[in-house]
Amino acid sequence: MESPRTRKKEIYMRKLKAFDKYFSVLKNGFVVFKEEYIERVVDNINDFNVLKEMILRIQNELMR
């Protein structure tokens, strides 16, 4: 981020913010879903269409 060669800092900042919102990095380097993400999935597991839409929104947030 500090490199002058990084042109799209705001894009990287959005991606990092979304990553921090949904994932945790363990001491050994593994990346796992945060409890909040899992709760959202479980809360919507009975309605496939709602679950699919929620996951697509999170995917779009991470890909922007």
PDB file of N, CA, C and O in Angstrom:
ATOM      1  N   MET A   1       0.814  -1.190   0.000  1.00  0.00           N
ATOM      2  CA  MET A   1       0.000   0.000   0.000  1.00  0.00           C
ATOM      3  C   MET A   1       0.858   1.255   0.000  1.00  0.00           C
ATOM      4  O   MET A   1       0.471   2.273  -0.573  1.00  0.00           O
ATOM      5  N   GLU A   2       1.996   1.190   0.625  1.00  0.00           N
ATOM      6  CA  GLU A   2       2.853   2.366   0.723  1.00  0.00           C
ATOM      7  C   GLU A   2       3.684   2.584  -0.539  1.00  0.00           C
ATOM      8  O   GLU A   2       4.248   3.661  -0.729  1.00  0.00           O
ATOM      9  N   SER A   3       3.761   1.599  -1.376  1.00  0.00           N
ATOM     10  CA  SER A   3       4.564   1.705  -2.581  1.00  0.00           C
ATOM     11  C   SER A   3       3.959   2.721  -3.541  1.00  0.00           C
ATOM     12  O   SER A   3       2.745   2.733  -3.744  1.00  0.00           O
ATOM     13  N   PRO A   4       4.793   3.571  -4.133  1.00  0.00           N
ATOM     14  CA  PRO A   4       4.286   4.525  -5.121  1.00  0.00           C
ATOM     15  C   PRO A   4       3.782   3.825  -6.382  1.00  0.00           C
ATOM     16  O   PRO A   4       3.067   4.425  -7.186  1.00  0.00           O
ATOM     17  N   ARG A   5       4.155   2.557  -6.554  1.00  0.00           N
ATOM     18  CA  ARG A   5       3.712   1.816  -7.735  1.00  0.00           C
ATOM     19  C   ARG A   5       2.284   1.287  -7.572  1.00  0.00           C
ATOM     20  O   ARG A   5       1.674   0.832  -8.540  1.00  0.00           O
ATOM     21  N   THR A   6       1.760   1.347  -6.359  1.00  0.00           N
ATOM     22  CA  THR A   6       0.380   0.926  -6.119  1.00  0.00           C
ATOM     23  C   THR A   6      -0.529   2.068  -6.544  1.00  0.00           C
ATOM     24  O   THR A   6      -0.604   3.101  -5.879  1.00  0.00           O
ATOM     25  N   ARG A   7      -1.215   1.868  -7.656  1.00  0.00           N
ATOM     26  CA  ARG A   7      -2.012   2.948  -8.241  1.00  0.00           C
ATOM     27  C   ARG A   7      -3.425   3.006  -7.695  1.00  0.00           C
ATOM     28  O   ARG A   7      -3.977   4.093  -7.523  1.00  0.00           O
ATOM     29  N   LYS A   8      -4.010   1.870  -7.423  1.00  0.00           N
ATOM     30  CA  LYS A   8      -5.420   1.828  -7.050  1.00  0.00           C
ATOM     31  C   LYS A   8      -5.559   1.518  -5.562  1.00  0.00           C
ATOM     32  O   LYS A   8      -6.135   0.499  -5.181  1.00  0.00           O
ATOM     33  N   LYS A   9      -5.032   2.399  -4.737  1.00  0.00           N
ATOM     34  CA  LYS A   9      -5.018   2.189  -3.299  1.00  0.00           C
ATOM     35  C   LYS A   9      -6.424   2.038  -2.726  1.00  0.00           C
ATOM     36  O   LYS A   9      -6.640   1.210  -1.841  1.00  0.00           O
ATOM     37  N   GLU A  10      -7.383   2.822  -3.217  1.00  0.00           N
ATOM     38  CA  GLU A  10      -8.741   2.747  -2.678  1.00  0.00           C
ATOM     39  C   GLU A  10      -9.388   1.393  -2.970  1.00  0.00           C
ATOM     40  O   GLU A  10     -10.183   0.903  -2.168  1.00  0.00           O
ATOM     41  N   ILE A  11      -9.059   0.790  -4.104  1.00  0.00           N
ATOM     42  CA  ILE A  11      -9.586  -0.541  -4.431  1.00  0.00           C
ATOM     43  C   ILE A  11      -9.007  -1.562  -3.464  1.00  0.00           C
ATOM     44  O   ILE A  11      -9.742  -2.393  -2.931  1.00  0.00           O
ATOM     45  N   TYR A  12      -7.711  -1.512  -3.233  1.00  0.00           N
ATOM     46  CA  TYR A  12      -7.074  -2.431  -2.299  1.00  0.00           C
ATOM     47  C   TYR A  12      -7.605  -2.228  -0.881  1.00  0.00           C
ATOM     48  O   TYR A  12      -7.794  -3.201  -0.151  1.00  0.00           O
ATOM     49  N   MET A  13      -7.844  -0.996  -0.487  1.00  0.00           N
ATOM     50  CA  MET A  13      -8.370  -0.720   0.848  1.00  0.00           C
ATOM     51  C   MET A  13      -9.769  -1.312   1.013  1.00  0.00           C
ATOM     52  O   MET A  13     -10.079  -1.864   2.069  1.00  0.00           O
ATOM     53  N   ARG A  14     -10.620  -1.205  -0.013  1.00  0.00           N
ATOM     54  CA  ARG A  14     -11.965  -1.800   0.045  1.00  0.00           C
ATOM     55  C   ARG A  14     -11.885  -3.310   0.185  1.00  0.00           C
ATOM     56  O   ARG A  14     -12.614  -3.913   0.973  1.00  0.00           O
ATOM     57  N   LYS A  15     -10.988  -3.916  -0.591  1.00  0.00           N
ATOM     58  CA  LYS A  15     -10.836  -5.374  -0.534  1.00  0.00           C
ATOM     59  C   LYS A  15     -10.321  -5.820   0.834  1.00  0.00           C
ATOM     60  O   LYS A  15     -10.800  -6.809   1.389  1.00  0.00           O
ATOM     61  N   LEU A  16      -9.361  -5.103   1.368  1.00  0.00           N
ATOM     62  CA  LEU A  16      -8.838  -5.447   2.694  1.00  0.00           C
ATOM     63  C   LEU A  16      -9.906  -5.288   3.773  1.00  0.00           C
ATOM     64  O   LEU A  16      -9.997  -6.099   4.694  1.00  0.00           O
ATOM     65  N   LYS A  17     -10.706  -4.239   3.649  1.00  0.00           N
ATOM     66  CA  LYS A  17     -11.779  -4.012   4.622  1.00  0.00           C
ATOM     67  C   LYS A  17     -12.792  -5.157   4.568  1.00  0.00           C
ATOM     68  O   LYS A  17     -13.217  -5.656   5.611  1.00  0.00           O
ATOM     69  N   ALA A  18     -13.182  -5.578   3.357  1.00  0.00           N
ATOM     70  CA  ALA A  18     -14.117  -6.694   3.202  1.00  0.00           C
ATOM     71  C   ALA A  18     -13.491  -7.984   3.725  1.00  0.00           C
ATOM     72  O   ALA A  18     -14.164  -8.773   4.389  1.00  0.00           O
ATOM     73  N   PHE A  19     -12.226  -8.202   3.435  1.00  0.00           N
ATOM     74  CA  PHE A  19     -11.527  -9.391   3.922  1.00  0.00           C
ATOM     75  C   PHE A  19     -11.543  -9.417   5.451  1.00  0.00           C
ATOM     76  O   PHE A  19     -11.867 -10.439   6.056  1.00  0.00           O
ATOM     77  N   ASP A  20     -11.195  -8.297   6.067  1.00  0.00           N
ATOM     78  CA  ASP A  20     -11.165  -8.219   7.530  1.00  0.00           C
ATOM     79  C   ASP A  20     -12.551  -8.419   8.129  1.00  0.00           C
ATOM     80  O   ASP A  20     -12.680  -8.901   9.255  1.00  0.00           O
ATOM     81  N   LYS A  21     -13.576  -8.056   7.390  1.00  0.00           N
ATOM     82  CA  LYS A  21     -14.952  -8.183   7.870  1.00  0.00           C
ATOM     83  C   LYS A  21     -15.382  -9.649   7.956  1.00  0.00           C
ATOM     84  O   LYS A  21     -16.129 -10.016   8.864  1.00  0.00           O
ATOM     85  N   TYR A  22     -14.925 -10.492   7.028  1.00  0.00           N
ATOM     86  CA  TYR A  22     -15.429 -11.856   6.919  1.00  0.00           C
ATOM     87  C   TYR A  22     -14.430 -12.959   7.282  1.00  0.00           C
ATOM     88  O   TYR A  22     -14.838 -14.101   7.494  1.00  0.00           O
ATOM     89  N   PHE A  23     -13.140 -12.649   7.357  1.00  0.00           N
ATOM     90  CA  PHE A  23     -12.128 -13.678   7.564  1.00  0.00           C
ATOM     91  C   PHE A  23     -11.183 -13.322   8.702  1.00  0.00           C
ATOM     92  O   PHE A  23     -10.994 -12.153   9.037  1.00  0.00           O
ATOM     93  N   SER A  24     -10.597 -14.358   9.283  1.00  0.00           N
ATOM     94  CA  SER A  24      -9.544 -14.195  10.290  1.00  0.00           C
ATOM     95  C   SER A  24      -8.327 -14.972   9.822  1.00  0.00           C
ATOM     96  O   SER A  24      -8.445 -16.043   9.226  1.00  0.00           O
ATOM     97  N   VAL A  25      -7.165 -14.420  10.100  1.00  0.00           N
ATOM     98  CA  VAL A  25      -5.913 -15.109   9.779  1.00  0.00           C
ATOM     99  C   VAL A  25      -5.338 -15.626  11.094  1.00  0.00           C
ATOM    100  O   VAL A  25      -5.050 -14.854  12.009  1.00  0.00           O
ATOM    101  N   LEU A  26      -5.176 -16.950  11.170  1.00  0.00           N
ATOM    102  CA  LEU A  26      -4.639 -17.556  12.377  1.00  0.00           C
ATOM    103  C   LEU A  26      -3.121 -17.391  12.436  1.00  0.00           C
ATOM    104  O   LEU A  26      -2.492 -17.042  11.437  1.00  0.00           O
ATOM    105  N   LYS A  27      -2.544 -17.637  13.590  1.00  0.00           N
ATOM    106  CA  LYS A  27      -1.100 -17.486  13.780  1.00  0.00           C
ATOM    107  C   LYS A  27      -0.295 -18.362  12.828  1.00  0.00           C
ATOM    108  O   LYS A  27       0.818 -18.009  12.438  1.00  0.00           O
ATOM    109  N   ASN A  28      -0.871 -19.518  12.453  1.00  0.00           N
ATOM    110  CA  ASN A  28      -0.152 -20.418  11.555  1.00  0.00           C
ATOM    111  C   ASN A  28      -0.350 -20.066  10.079  1.00  0.00           C
ATOM    112  O   ASN A  28       0.146 -20.773   9.201  1.00  0.00           O
ATOM    113  N   GLY A  29      -1.078 -18.969   9.800  1.00  0.00           N
ATOM    114  CA  GLY A  29      -1.263 -18.509   8.428  1.00  0.00           C
ATOM    115  C   GLY A  29      -2.556 -18.962   7.778  1.00  0.00           C
ATOM    116  O   GLY A  29      -2.904 -18.479   6.701  1.00  0.00           O
ATOM    117  N   PHE A  30      -3.276 -19.881   8.409  1.00  0.00           N
ATOM    118  CA  PHE A  30      -4.546 -20.325   7.843  1.00  0.00           C
ATOM    119  C   PHE A  30      -5.573 -19.204   7.906  1.00  0.00           C
ATOM    120  O   PHE A  30      -5.584 -18.401   8.840  1.00  0.00           O
ATOM    121  N   VAL A  31      -6.418 -19.166   6.913  1.00  0.00           N
ATOM    122  CA  VAL A  31      -7.495 -18.178   6.856  1.00  0.00           C
ATOM    123  C   VAL A  31      -8.813 -18.909   7.076  1.00  0.00           C
ATOM    124  O   VAL A  31      -9.095 -19.911   6.418  1.00  0.00           O
ATOM    125  N   VAL A  32      -9.621 -18.398   8.014  1.00  0.00           N
ATOM    126  CA  VAL A  32     -10.908 -19.016   8.333  1.00  0.00           C
ATOM    127  C   VAL A  32     -12.004 -17.956   8.320  1.00  0.00           C
ATOM    128  O   VAL A  32     -11.743 -16.766   8.498  1.00  0.00           O
ATOM    129  N   PHE A  33     -13.241 -18.417   8.102  1.00  0.00           N
ATOM    130  CA  PHE A  33     -14.383 -17.509   8.156  1.00  0.00           C
ATOM    131  C   PHE A  33     -14.592 -17.046   9.590  1.00  0.00           C
ATOM    132  O   PHE A  33     -14.408 -17.811  10.537  1.00  0.00           O
ATOM    133  N   LYS A  34     -14.980 -15.781   9.738  1.00  0.00           N
ATOM    134  CA  LYS A  34     -15.342 -15.274  11.054  1.00  0.00           C
ATOM    135  C   LYS A  34     -16.726 -15.787  11.425  1.00  0.00           C
ATOM    136  O   LYS A  34     -17.506 -16.184  10.560  1.00  0.00           O
ATOM    137  N   GLU A  35     -17.016 -15.773  12.699  1.00  0.00           N
ATOM    138  CA  GLU A  35     -18.290 -16.266  13.208  1.00  0.00           C
ATOM    139  C   GLU A  35     -19.472 -15.498  12.596  1.00  0.00           C
ATOM    140  O   GLU A  35     -20.518 -16.094  12.337  1.00  0.00           O
ATOM    141  N   GLU A  36     -19.324 -14.208  12.366  1.00  0.00           N
ATOM    142  CA  GLU A  36     -20.402 -13.401  11.804  1.00  0.00           C
ATOM    143  C   GLU A  36     -20.820 -13.906  10.419  1.00  0.00           C
ATOM    144  O   GLU A  36     -22.006 -13.909  10.089  1.00  0.00           O
ATOM    145  N   TYR A  37     -19.853 -14.328   9.619  1.00  0.00           N
ATOM    146  CA  TYR A  37     -20.158 -14.857   8.285  1.00  0.00           C
ATOM    147  C   TYR A  37     -20.951 -16.156   8.418  1.00  0.00           C
ATOM    148  O   TYR A  37     -21.969 -16.348   7.753  1.00  0.00           O
ATOM    149  N   ILE A  38     -20.473 -17.033   9.275  1.00  0.00           N
ATOM    150  CA  ILE A  38     -21.131 -18.330   9.462  1.00  0.00           C
ATOM    151  C   ILE A  38     -22.549 -18.125   9.986  1.00  0.00           C
ATOM    152  O   ILE A  38     -23.474 -18.806   9.543  1.00  0.00           O
ATOM    153  N   GLU A  39     -22.731 -17.196  10.923  1.00  0.00           N
ATOM    154  CA  GLU A  39     -24.071 -16.920  11.448  1.00  0.00           C
ATOM    155  C   GLU A  39     -25.012 -16.475  10.343  1.00  0.00           C
ATOM    156  O   GLU A  39     -26.167 -16.899  10.309  1.00  0.00           O
ATOM    157  N   ARG A  40     -24.541 -15.635   9.447  1.00  0.00           N
ATOM    158  CA  ARG A  40     -25.381 -15.178   8.337  1.00  0.00           C
ATOM    159  C   ARG A  40     -25.775 -16.340   7.439  1.00  0.00           C
ATOM    160  O   ARG A  40     -26.913 -16.411   6.975  1.00  0.00           O
ATOM    161  N   VAL A  41     -24.850 -17.240   7.195  1.00  0.00           N
ATOM    162  CA  VAL A  41     -25.145 -18.416   6.364  1.00  0.00           C
ATOM    163  C   VAL A  41     -26.176 -19.295   7.073  1.00  0.00           C
ATOM    164  O   VAL A  41     -27.170 -19.699   6.469  1.00  0.00           O
ATOM    165  N   VAL A  42     -25.942 -19.586   8.341  1.00  0.00           N
ATOM    166  CA  VAL A  42     -26.847 -20.453   9.092  1.00  0.00           C
ATOM    167  C   VAL A  42     -28.238 -19.833   9.195  1.00  0.00           C
ATOM    168  O   VAL A  42     -29.240 -20.538   9.072  1.00  0.00           O
ATOM    169  N   ASP A  43     -28.308 -18.531   9.416  1.00  0.00           N
ATOM    170  CA  ASP A  43     -29.601 -17.854   9.520  1.00  0.00           C
ATOM    171  C   ASP A  43     -30.406 -17.958   8.232  1.00  0.00           C
ATOM    172  O   ASP A  43     -31.635 -17.905   8.270  1.00  0.00           O
ATOM    173  N   ASN A  44     -29.740 -18.103   7.106  1.00  0.00           N
ATOM    174  CA  ASN A  44     -30.423 -18.139   5.808  1.00  0.00           C
ATOM    175  C   ASN A  44     -30.393 -19.508   5.140  1.00  0.00           C
ATOM    176  O   ASN A  44     -30.775 -19.634   3.977  1.00  0.00           O
ATOM    177  N   ILE A  45     -29.953 -20.512   5.843  1.00  0.00           N
ATOM    178  CA  ILE A  45     -29.748 -21.825   5.229  1.00  0.00           C
ATOM    179  C   ILE A  45     -31.059 -22.463   4.752  1.00  0.00           C
ATOM    180  O   ILE A  45     -31.050 -23.265   3.817  1.00  0.00           O
ATOM    181  N   ASN A  46     -32.168 -22.118   5.377  1.00  0.00           N
ATOM    182  CA  ASN A  46     -33.451 -22.720   5.013  1.00  0.00           C
ATOM    183  C   ASN A  46     -34.033 -22.158   3.726  1.00  0.00           C
ATOM    184  O   ASN A  46     -34.882 -22.798   3.107  1.00  0.00           O
ATOM    185  N   ASP A  47     -33.603 -20.998   3.320  1.00  0.00           N
ATOM    186  CA  ASP A  47     -34.103 -20.391   2.089  1.00  0.00           C
ATOM    187  C   ASP A  47     -32.942 -20.260   1.108  1.00  0.00           C
ATOM    188  O   ASP A  47     -32.139 -19.332   1.204  1.00  0.00           O
ATOM    189  N   PHE A  48     -32.861 -21.189   0.172  1.00  0.00           N
ATOM    190  CA  PHE A  48     -31.732 -21.248  -0.751  1.00  0.00           C
ATOM    191  C   PHE A  48     -31.562 -19.947  -1.530  1.00  0.00           C
ATOM    192  O   PHE A  48     -30.433 -19.496  -1.726  1.00  0.00           O
ATOM    193  N   ASN A  49     -32.652 -19.339  -1.976  1.00  0.00           N
ATOM    194  CA  ASN A  49     -32.548 -18.108  -2.772  1.00  0.00           C
ATOM    195  C   ASN A  49     -31.973 -16.959  -1.959  1.00  0.00           C
ATOM    196  O   ASN A  49     -31.156 -16.190  -2.465  1.00  0.00           O
ATOM    197  N   VAL A  50     -32.390 -16.835  -0.710  1.00  0.00           N
ATOM    198  CA  VAL A  50     -31.848 -15.785   0.154  1.00  0.00           C
ATOM    199  C   VAL A  50     -30.375 -16.055   0.440  1.00  0.00           C
ATOM    200  O   VAL A  50     -29.552 -15.141   0.410  1.00  0.00           O
ATOM    201  N   LEU A  51     -30.048 -17.315   0.716  1.00  0.00           N
ATOM    202  CA  LEU A  51     -28.657 -17.696   0.973  1.00  0.00           C
ATOM    203  C   LEU A  51     -27.774 -17.390  -0.232  1.00  0.00           C
ATOM    204  O   LEU A  51     -26.687 -16.830  -0.090  1.00  0.00           O
ATOM    205  N   LYS A  52     -28.245 -17.758  -1.409  1.00  0.00           N
ATOM    206  CA  LYS A  52     -27.488 -17.509  -2.636  1.00  0.00           C
ATOM    207  C   LYS A  52     -27.258 -16.009  -2.841  1.00  0.00           C
ATOM    208  O   LYS A  52     -26.154 -15.594  -3.193  1.00  0.00           O
ATOM    209  N   GLU A  53     -28.285 -15.205  -2.625  1.00  0.00           N
ATOM    210  CA  GLU A  53     -28.166 -13.749  -2.784  1.00  0.00           C
ATOM    211  C   GLU A  53     -27.179 -13.169  -1.766  1.00  0.00           C
ATOM    212  O   GLU A  53     -26.372 -12.305  -2.109  1.00  0.00           O
ATOM    213  N   MET A  54     -27.240 -13.638  -0.524  1.00  0.00           N
ATOM    214  CA  MET A  54     -26.337 -13.150   0.509  1.00  0.00           C
ATOM    215  C   MET A  54     -24.890 -13.479   0.159  1.00  0.00           C
ATOM    216  O   MET A  54     -24.004 -12.636   0.305  1.00  0.00           O
ATOM    217  N   ILE A  55     -24.652 -14.698  -0.300  1.00  0.00           N
ATOM    218  CA  ILE A  55     -23.290 -15.102  -0.672  1.00  0.00           C
ATOM    219  C   ILE A  55     -22.801 -14.321  -1.887  1.00  0.00           C
ATOM    220  O   ILE A  55     -21.628 -13.952  -1.952  1.00  0.00           O
ATOM    221  N   LEU A  56     -23.684 -14.065  -2.849  1.00  0.00           N
ATOM    222  CA  LEU A  56     -23.295 -13.263  -4.021  1.00  0.00           C
ATOM    223  C   LEU A  56     -22.943 -11.833  -3.616  1.00  0.00           C
ATOM    224  O   LEU A  56     -22.010 -11.247  -4.165  1.00  0.00           O
ATOM    225  N   ARG A  57     -23.685 -11.266  -2.657  1.00  0.00           N
ATOM    226  CA  ARG A  57     -23.375  -9.904  -2.189  1.00  0.00           C
ATOM    227  C   ARG A  57     -21.998  -9.861  -1.532  1.00  0.00           C
ATOM    228  O   ARG A  57     -21.217  -8.935  -1.752  1.00  0.00           O
ATOM    229  N   ILE A  58     -21.716 -10.880  -0.722  1.00  0.00           N
ATOM    230  CA  ILE A  58     -20.401 -10.931  -0.062  1.00  0.00           C
ATOM    231  C   ILE A  58     -19.307 -11.132  -1.103  1.00  0.00           C
ATOM    232  O   ILE A  58     -18.250 -10.507  -1.024  1.00  0.00           O
ATOM    233  N   GLN A  59     -19.554 -11.993  -2.067  1.00  0.00           N
ATOM    234  CA  GLN A  59     -18.574 -12.229  -3.146  1.00  0.00           C
ATOM    235  C   GLN A  59     -18.310 -10.939  -3.912  1.00  0.00           C
ATOM    236  O   GLN A  59     -17.156 -10.613  -4.192  1.00  0.00           O
ATOM    237  N   ASN A  60     -19.350 -10.210  -4.250  1.00  0.00           N
ATOM    238  CA  ASN A  60     -19.179  -8.936  -4.961  1.00  0.00           C
ATOM    239  C   ASN A  60     -18.410  -7.929  -4.131  1.00  0.00           C
ATOM    240  O   ASN A  60     -17.584  -7.184  -4.657  1.00  0.00           O
ATOM    241  N   GLU A  61     -18.683  -7.905  -2.828  1.00  0.00           N
ATOM    242  CA  GLU A  61     -17.963  -6.997  -1.938  1.00  0.00           C
ATOM    243  C   GLU A  61     -16.470  -7.327  -1.933  1.00  0.00           C
ATOM    244  O   GLU A  61     -15.631  -6.427  -1.914  1.00  0.00           O
ATOM    245  N   LEU A  62     -16.144  -8.613  -1.950  1.00  0.00           N
ATOM    246  CA  LEU A  62     -14.740  -9.023  -1.935  1.00  0.00           C
ATOM    247  C   LEU A  62     -14.065  -8.801  -3.282  1.00  0.00           C
ATOM    248  O   LEU A  62     -12.851  -8.601  -3.333  1.00  0.00           O
ATOM    249  N   MET A  63     -14.825  -8.831  -4.374  1.00  0.00           N
ATOM    250  CA  MET A  63     -14.245  -8.735  -5.721  1.00  0.00           C
ATOM    251  C   MET A  63     -14.142  -7.301  -6.230  1.00  0.00           C
ATOM    252  O   MET A  63     -13.412  -7.050  -7.189  1.00  0.00           O
ATOM    253  N   ARG A  64     -14.846  -6.362  -5.623  1.00  0.00           N
ATOM    254  CA  ARG A  64     -14.818  -4.975  -6.121  1.00  0.00           C
ATOM    255  C   ARG A  64     -13.454  -4.384  -6.079  1.00  0.00           C
ATOM    256  O   ARG A  64     -13.269  -3.230  -6.463  1.00  0.00           O
TER     257      ARG A  64
END
